[in-house]
Amino acid sequence: MKVLTTASLLFVFSFLFQGLASAWDLPSFQVPLISSWLGSSTSTSSVTSRVPQFVLDTGHSWFTIHAHELSSLPDVTSFIYTISADDAYSQDSVTDGDESANVREGIEVPADLFHRLEINNHRAGVSRYGWMNVHNKLEEIKACPRALAEVRDLTVELTLQTLGDTWDHPAAKSTPPPKPVPASFSEVMGNMKSLSTIDWLIRGADENAAIGKAFIEDGTRLTGVKHLVTSMNAPWLVDACPSLTSLEAKRDRFVWGEDAYVRDEAWFAAARRAKGLRKLDMGNVDWMDTMTGCDLFLPLVHPSSLNGRFFMFC
């Protein structure tokens, strides 16, 4: 019988652990593929190491196309942040001696670079700790006035990890955000002046209650938002968007009995306060029997725009 060598055993075990890590999404064995879409050349590595992660997460092809030119700049971040393709920022801010000025002709920053921003710790090629990722991205966006001014669509999705991070409690089904996060959400989103669409996928009552409290205390209003996708635990976000015309509910963590009734009634109460609402999509949510009269509560919503699936609680 052939005996495996030590090297062979190490190879087998490393292959096994890598497979388990991929199957179970174990962050301890995964390396985020942050720049996989940018390739692995020296130029792209130089660029990605000096660009804030929230910008890389846009996945914009511009980074690939101009990786070589960008890698020659002494300060890639300042070049991206302060030069607008539509001349929204003064060209006088770039001096003749600035290396950014020398390459401006060939690598104009795309006008749509910051139109779609995403805060997501668990997507294809990426596995990061939940609240830590949220905190880091909010701080990066806060430091970029251009992103705050130009973002139109914002996606926020949180998946809490079960291992390791001090901000993600390993045993908790619902984990409130660390203290700095709610205030940062209120400040950052409140300064997104061109924001029109939000896809909010932070689930759980405690998580949303903490963030909603900050919005309410700060009086944060997102007056430009017309389309909102949100979980059932975020009625505060519906209230924060007074100009809504389209509202879509996403399934939240399963709750039963009185808790479910209180949660869903609060969400519908917020929806009733959205006076400009014309479309309500509940297709991804199990309705309680108490919701069957929601068309009476929402007289402005056209019947053909009211979707949902009934679920009778006995």
Secondary structure, DSSP 8 states (H G I E B T S, - for coil): -----HHHHHHHHHHHHHHHHHHHT-GGG----TTGGG-SSHHHHHHHTTS-HHHHTT--THHHHTHHHHHT-S-HHHHHHH--TTS-S-GGGS-TT-HHHHHTTT----TTTTTEEEEESEETTEE--HHHHHHHHHHHHHT-HHHHHH--EEEEE----SSS-TTS-TT-SS----THHHHHHHHHHHT-TT--EEEEE--SHHHHHHHHHHHHHHT---TT--EEEEETT-HHHHHT-TT-SEEEEE--S---THHHHHHHHHHHHHHHT-TT--EEEEEEEEE-GGGTTHHHH-TTS-GGGEEEEE----
